[in-house]
Amino acid sequence: MTDRRTFLAGVAGAGVVGGGAWVATNGLPGATPTTTVETVDARGSTAGEQAVPVPGEVTLVDLFATWCAPCEAQMNSLVSIHEAFGDRVRFVSVTNERFGNGFTRDDLREWWVGHEGNWTLGADPESRLQEALGAGGIPYLVVADADGRITWRHGGLASEASIRRALEGALDG
């Protein structure tokens, strides 16, 4: 009987330690780990750093690349949605492309202007944000509420209507 109690106490203790380690590594369930990305001086964006999701604000995160045709198509919807929600929602578009080998910040800025981007533009060549969000590809969109909890995510090209519904839900949240 004593051996059984000792065994059960050991199992319970391992569970507590393991659960604590998980929370320390991943944060509380439902909360998104905040990742800081470099921001690029471009239309609607200034050079520096930005925590993503933006603390205290409903945030739409767009993971993209300039070579990605669906990402290019997604920009049409994002421009329209930004016009409707830009005063209530922080938009952050982040590429994981690496600068160098023929790709420059000027190339990124040119693409951004050509696709009418006018909000925070970030670069994350180590893909830390993509990893934190669990994004397996691009385009990838996430909406986080003001508490940093992901309320919606979508891999691939998302409809404008579904993005609008996700933002309205996060704002009403």
Rosetta silent file (secondary structure, phi, psi, omega in degrees, C-alpha in Angstrom):
SEQUENCE: MTDRRTFLAGVAGAGVVGGGAWVATNGLPGATPTTTVETVDARGSTAGEQAVPVPGEVTLVDLFATWCAPCEAQMNSLVSIHEAFGDRVRFVSVTNERFGNGFTRDDLREWWVGHEGNWTLGADPESRLQEALGAGGIPYLVVADADGRITWRHGGLASEASIRRALEGALDG
SCORE:     score description
SCORE:     0.000 S_00000001
   1 L     0.000  -42.608  179.914    0.000    0.000    0.000 S_00000001
   2 H   -64.932  -39.632  178.592    2.813    2.405    0.872 S_00000001
   3 H   -62.953  -38.458  179.320    4.587    1.681   -2.410 S_00000001
   4 H   -65.304  -44.326  178.718    1.388    2.442   -4.320 S_00000001
   5 H   -62.732  -42.319  178.262    0.943    5.795   -2.525 S_00000001
   6 H   -62.470  -43.280  179.069    4.564    6.711   -3.152 S_00000001
   7 H   -62.072  -48.227 -179.245    4.179    5.806   -6.806 S_00000001
   8 H   -63.455  -39.688  177.509    0.960    7.864   -7.191 S_00000001
   9 H   -63.288  -39.175  177.978    2.513   10.827   -5.377 S_00000001
  10 H   -65.234  -41.615  177.911    5.490   10.639   -7.734 S_00000001
  11 H   -63.870  -44.728  179.313    3.228   10.546  -10.800 S_00000001
  12 H   -62.363  -43.220  178.789    1.204   13.509   -9.511 S_00000001
  13 H   -62.114  -40.615  177.951    4.376   15.466   -8.759 S_00000001
  14 H   -63.523  -36.899  178.135    5.718   14.785  -12.259 S_00000001
  15 H   -64.849  -42.197  178.525    2.438   16.068  -13.694 S_00000001
  16 H   -64.019  -46.298  179.986    2.643   19.304  -11.715 S_00000001
  17 H   -63.877  -45.572 -179.934    6.272   19.871  -12.713 S_00000001
  18 H   -62.662  -43.419  177.827    5.567   19.009  -16.353 S_00000001
  19 H   -63.366  -41.478  177.651    2.523   21.280  -16.482 S_00000001
  20 H   -63.121  -39.788  178.254    4.479   24.133  -14.907 S_00000001
  21 H   -64.690  -38.755 -179.885    7.271   23.670  -17.434 S_00000001
  22 H   -63.949  -46.179  179.833    4.742   23.742  -20.281 S_00000001
  23 H   -63.503  -40.389  179.400    3.202   27.012  -19.035 S_00000001
  24 H   -62.789  -35.143 -178.756    6.664   28.543  -18.548 S_00000001
  25 H   -82.217  -40.250 -170.201    7.574   27.638  -22.122 S_00000001
  26 H  -109.942   -7.999 -176.707    4.263   28.291  -23.890 S_00000001
  27 L    84.524  178.573  179.384    2.398   30.765  -21.690 S_00000001
  28 L   -68.983  149.026  179.085   -1.088   30.319  -20.328 S_00000001
  29 L   -55.421  135.968  179.320   -3.500   28.323  -22.457 S_00000001
  30 L    91.271  -24.733  179.423   -5.164   30.567  -25.046 S_00000001
  31 E   -84.139  142.927  178.721   -2.545   33.314  -24.822 S_00000001
  32 L   -95.749  130.701  176.201   -0.285   33.843  -27.789 S_00000001
  33 L   -61.150  133.867  177.717    3.404   34.277  -27.074 S_00000001
  34 L   -80.059  133.168  178.030    4.402   37.798  -28.039 S_00000001
  35 E  -120.715  135.651  177.648    7.189   37.933  -30.606 S_00000001
  36 E   -94.850  130.190  178.314    9.114   41.084  -31.449 S_00000001
  37 E  -120.083  154.197  173.504    9.809   41.682  -35.135 S_00000001
  38 E   -70.788  135.811  174.115   11.884   44.266  -36.965 S_00000001
  39 E  -104.901  150.748 -173.259    9.715   46.891  -38.648 S_00000001
  40 L  -109.695  137.847  174.971   10.621   48.404  -41.983 S_00000001
  41 L   -69.608  107.330 -179.225   10.441   52.070  -42.956 S_00000001
  42 E  -155.436  174.689 -179.560    7.730   51.989  -45.624 S_00000001
  43 L   -56.474  124.328 -179.900    4.374   53.617  -46.290 S_00000001
  44 L    81.652    1.179 -174.664    2.359   53.287  -43.037 S_00000001
  45 E  -139.438  148.189  175.593    5.330   51.790  -41.173 S_00000001
  46 L  -120.390  154.952  178.198    8.420   53.080  -39.412 S_00000001
  47 L   -69.468  140.579  178.692   11.756   51.382  -38.823 S_00000001
  48 E   155.587 -135.004  178.690   12.151   49.872  -35.384 S_00000001
  49 E  -139.938  153.270  178.153   10.549   46.939  -33.579 S_00000001
  50 E  -141.588  130.500  171.832    6.996   45.823  -32.900 S_00000001
  51 E   -75.356  135.172 -178.632    5.617   43.276  -30.441 S_00000001
  52 E  -131.756  128.802   -5.896    3.187   40.951  -32.220 S_00000001
  53 L   -62.890  157.479 -176.721    0.366   40.606  -31.403 S_00000001
  54 L   -70.903  120.056 -177.947    0.296   44.248  -30.370 S_00000001
  55 L   -57.920  132.153  176.016   -0.295   44.335  -26.582 S_00000001
  56 L    79.936    3.952 -177.908   -3.638   45.804  -25.582 S_00000001
  57 L  -135.025  144.358  169.930   -4.998   46.005  -29.137 S_00000001
  58 L   -63.374  131.226 -173.989   -6.960   43.778  -31.462 S_00000001
  59 E  -128.697  132.513  168.811   -4.344   42.754  -34.019 S_00000001
  60 E  -103.221  120.484  179.481   -4.565   41.289  -37.500 S_00000001
  61 E  -107.107  128.130  178.742   -1.305   39.534  -38.352 S_00000001
  62 E  -117.838  113.770  174.516   -0.555   38.769  -42.005 S_00000001
  63 E   -95.714  127.723 -172.823    2.354   36.432  -42.750 S_00000001
  64 E  -149.815  174.742  169.571    3.388   36.786  -46.396 S_00000001
  65 L  -144.113  149.842 -177.325    6.215   36.786  -48.928 S_00000001
  66 L   -68.577  -22.717 -179.271    6.715   38.990  -51.974 S_00000001
  67 L   -87.832   -4.070 -171.998    7.140   35.947  -54.252 S_00000001
  68 L   -91.928  112.627 -179.382    3.846   34.354  -53.106 S_00000001
  69 H   -61.147  -45.000  176.819    0.969   34.784  -55.598 S_00000001
  70 H   -63.192  -32.351  177.114   -1.810   34.051  -53.036 S_00000001
  71 H   -63.706  -40.877  178.207   -0.166   36.572  -50.669 S_00000001
  72 H   -61.697  -45.462  178.515   -0.346   39.145  -53.430 S_00000001
  73 H   -63.714  -37.707 -179.307   -4.039   38.373  -53.956 S_00000001
  74 H   -61.941  -30.765 -179.424   -4.659   38.576  -50.173 S_00000001
  75 H   -59.433  -33.876  178.908   -3.376   42.161  -50.178 S_00000001
  76 H   -57.947  -46.927  178.801   -6.446   43.285  -52.164 S_00000001
  77 H   -67.250  -42.162 -177.255   -8.721   42.188  -49.311 S_00000001
  78 H   -63.497  -37.865  178.205   -6.396   43.500  -46.622 S_00000001
  79 H   -61.800  -46.988  179.425   -6.280   46.982  -48.179 S_00000001
  80 H   -63.060  -43.787 -178.943  -10.091   47.133  -48.244 S_00000001
  81 H   -68.236  -37.136  177.703  -10.411   45.767  -44.712 S_00000001
  82 H   -61.617  -38.745  178.041   -7.755   48.167  -43.418 S_00000001
  83 H   -61.608  -34.170 -178.539   -9.825   51.070  -44.761 S_00000001
  84 H   -84.156  -34.759 -171.433  -12.813   49.803  -42.759 S_00000001
  85 H  -116.039   -6.293 -170.792  -11.078   48.674  -39.535 S_00000001
  86 L   -57.658  -21.840  178.151   -7.707   50.480  -39.470 S_00000001
  87 L   -86.744   -9.923 -178.504   -8.758   52.909  -36.744 S_00000001
  88 L  -119.250  -11.998 -175.330   -9.853   50.054  -34.407 S_00000001
  89 L  -132.198  138.273  173.610   -7.466   47.232  -35.306 S_00000001
  90 E   -87.786  125.599  176.804   -3.667   47.114  -35.600 S_00000001
  91 E  -101.267  132.647  177.208   -2.557   45.526  -38.858 S_00000001
  92 E  -137.132  115.600  175.245    0.903   43.973  -39.009 S_00000001
  93 E  -104.015  131.455 -173.626    2.193   42.268  -42.160 S_00000001
  94 E  -132.537  128.392  173.578    5.400   40.265  -41.713 S_00000001
  95 E  -103.042  148.081  175.490    7.623   38.556  -44.257 S_00000001
  96 L  -103.074   13.892  179.073   10.168   35.912  -43.345 S_00000001
  97 L   -67.529  146.169  179.029   12.249   36.633  -46.442 S_00000001
  98 L   -93.376  136.548  174.930   15.960   37.196  -45.873 S_00000001
  99 L   -79.707  140.853 -177.088   17.627   40.373  -47.070 S_00000001
 100 E   119.657  173.108 -179.653   20.671   39.741  -49.242 S_00000001
 101 L    51.939   41.102  175.428   21.353   37.654  -52.338 S_00000001
 102 L    94.546   -6.848  177.609   19.516   40.161  -54.517 S_00000001
 103 E  -111.900  123.729 -175.251   16.587   40.928  -52.164 S_00000001
 104 L  -122.455  168.977  173.836   16.743   44.278  -50.356 S_00000001
 105 H   -61.576  -34.467  176.779   14.600   46.407  -48.066 S_00000001
 106 H   -63.365  -37.946  175.487   14.059   48.649  -51.084 S_00000001
 107 H   -61.470  -43.003  179.211   12.612   45.637  -52.970 S_00000001
 108 H   -64.085  -45.175  178.816   10.257   45.014  -50.057 S_00000001
 109 H   -60.136  -43.516  179.970    9.235   48.688  -49.923 S_00000001
 110 H   -61.292  -44.503  177.742    8.607   48.713  -53.676 S_00000001
 111 H   -61.063  -44.171 -178.017    6.410   45.602  -53.417 S_00000001
 112 H   -59.618  -48.746  179.464    4.575   47.147  -50.448 S_00000001
 113 H   -65.161  -42.138  179.572    3.785   50.404  -52.275 S_00000001
 114 H   -63.387  -22.131  179.614    2.820   48.498  -55.441 S_00000001
 115 L  -109.517   15.154  172.131    0.283   46.493  -53.424 S_00000001
 116 L    63.606   26.254  174.495   -1.042   49.545  -51.539 S_00000001
 117 L   -64.509  140.643 -178.077    0.129   48.469  -48.085 S_00000001
 118 L  -152.066   46.058  178.290   -0.279   51.265  -45.550 S_00000001
 119 L  -150.470 -173.433 -175.160    0.237   49.745  -42.098 S_00000001
 120 E   -60.513  128.564  179.439    3.041   48.193  -40.067 S_00000001
 121 E  -117.070  124.734 -176.897    5.423   46.154  -42.214 S_00000001
 122 E  -123.178  161.104  176.532    7.770   43.732  -40.505 S_00000001
 123 E  -128.267  132.075 -178.782   10.615   41.383  -41.354 S_00000001
 124 L  -139.980   71.437 -174.189   11.300   38.171  -39.456 S_00000001
 125 L   -63.332  -17.246  177.144   13.940   36.220  -41.391 S_00000001
 126 L   -88.112   -2.471  178.819   14.330   33.690  -38.551 S_00000001
 127 L    59.194   30.832  178.713   10.576   32.878  -38.777 S_00000001
 128 H   -64.001  -41.524 -179.806   10.141   33.248  -35.007 S_00000001
 129 H   -67.631  -43.850  178.775    6.654   34.724  -35.410 S_00000001
 130 H   -57.127  -43.552  178.903    5.622   32.065  -37.902 S_00000001
 131 H   -66.034  -44.396 -178.912    6.756   29.399  -35.427 S_00000001
 132 H   -62.219  -33.892 -179.541    5.049   31.076  -32.452 S_00000001
 133 H   -86.217   -8.748 -179.214    1.776   31.224  -34.371 S_00000001
 134 L    72.378   27.782 -179.069    2.072   27.650  -35.599 S_00000001
 135 L   -79.456  125.713 -179.840    1.854   28.745  -39.217 S_00000001
 136 L   -92.454   -7.845 -178.555    2.765   25.964  -41.615 S_00000001
 137 L  -170.897 -170.585  179.437    2.817   28.153  -44.715 S_00000001
 138 L  -134.696  155.912   -8.007    1.797   31.458  -46.256 S_00000001
 139 L   -65.182  153.712  178.794   -0.356   33.392  -46.596 S_00000001
 140 E  -143.651  125.303 -178.602   -1.357   32.935  -42.999 S_00000001
 141 E  -116.182  143.431  177.098   -3.656   35.295  -41.114 S_00000001
 142 E  -136.824  139.564  168.990   -4.270   35.559  -37.391 S_00000001
 143 E  -115.376  127.915  176.203   -6.603   37.760  -35.394 S_00000001
 144 E  -117.753  139.667  177.881   -5.717   38.260  -31.732 S_00000001
 145 L   -76.057  179.936 -176.254   -7.940   40.031  -29.246 S_00000001
 146 L   -65.248  -18.105  176.792   -6.726   42.853  -27.008 S_00000001
 147 L   -89.970    2.160  178.201   -5.611   40.255  -24.423 S_00000001
 148 L    85.173    7.422  178.085   -3.356   38.575  -27.000 S_00000001
 149 E   -85.945  133.939  176.818   -5.520   35.463  -27.423 S_00000001
 150 E   -70.631  124.294  178.723   -5.874   34.130  -30.934 S_00000001
 151 E  -106.112  -13.786 -179.393   -9.540   34.275  -31.845 S_00000001
 152 E  -162.961  143.591  174.462   -9.150   33.252  -35.500 S_00000001
 153 E  -145.615  150.815 -179.256   -6.499   31.850  -37.808 S_00000001
 154 E  -151.433  125.037  173.677   -6.488   30.944  -41.476 S_00000001
 155 E   -96.756  135.720 -177.437   -3.887   29.296  -43.689 S_00000001
 156 L    92.769 -174.910 -177.957   -4.106   30.090  -47.397 S_00000001
 157 L   -71.265  122.641 -178.996   -6.133   32.759  -49.159 S_00000001
 158 L  -102.306  146.611  177.323   -8.983   33.951  -46.901 S_00000001
 159 L   -72.882  151.160  178.161  -12.173   35.571  -48.095 S_00000001
 160 H   -60.604  -39.861 -179.079  -12.724   39.203  -47.271 S_00000001
 161 H   -62.665  -41.329 -178.837  -16.010   38.318  -45.579 S_00000001
 162 H   -69.468  -35.329  177.659  -14.379   35.786  -43.229 S_00000001
 163 H   -65.912  -43.896  178.948  -11.646   38.263  -42.241 S_00000001
 164 H   -60.293  -45.361  178.909  -14.261   40.930  -41.523 S_00000001
 165 H   -60.900  -41.397 -179.877  -16.291   38.507  -39.370 S_00000001
 166 H   -62.929  -42.846  179.231  -13.147   37.523  -37.446 S_00000001
 167 H   -67.452  -42.358  178.178  -12.279   41.155  -36.726 S_00000001
 168 H   -60.846  -40.466  177.980  -15.834   42.016  -35.695 S_00000001
 169 H   -62.920  -43.078  179.918  -15.827   39.021  -33.337 S_00000001
 170 H   -67.099  -36.517  179.273  -12.537   40.064  -31.750 S_00000001
 171 H   -71.296  -35.958 -179.987  -13.732   43.649  -31.338 S_00000001
 172 H   -78.239  -23.993 -173.983  -17.036   42.541  -29.777 S_00000001
 173 L   -24.594    0.000    0.000  -15.169   39.915  -27.733 S_00000001
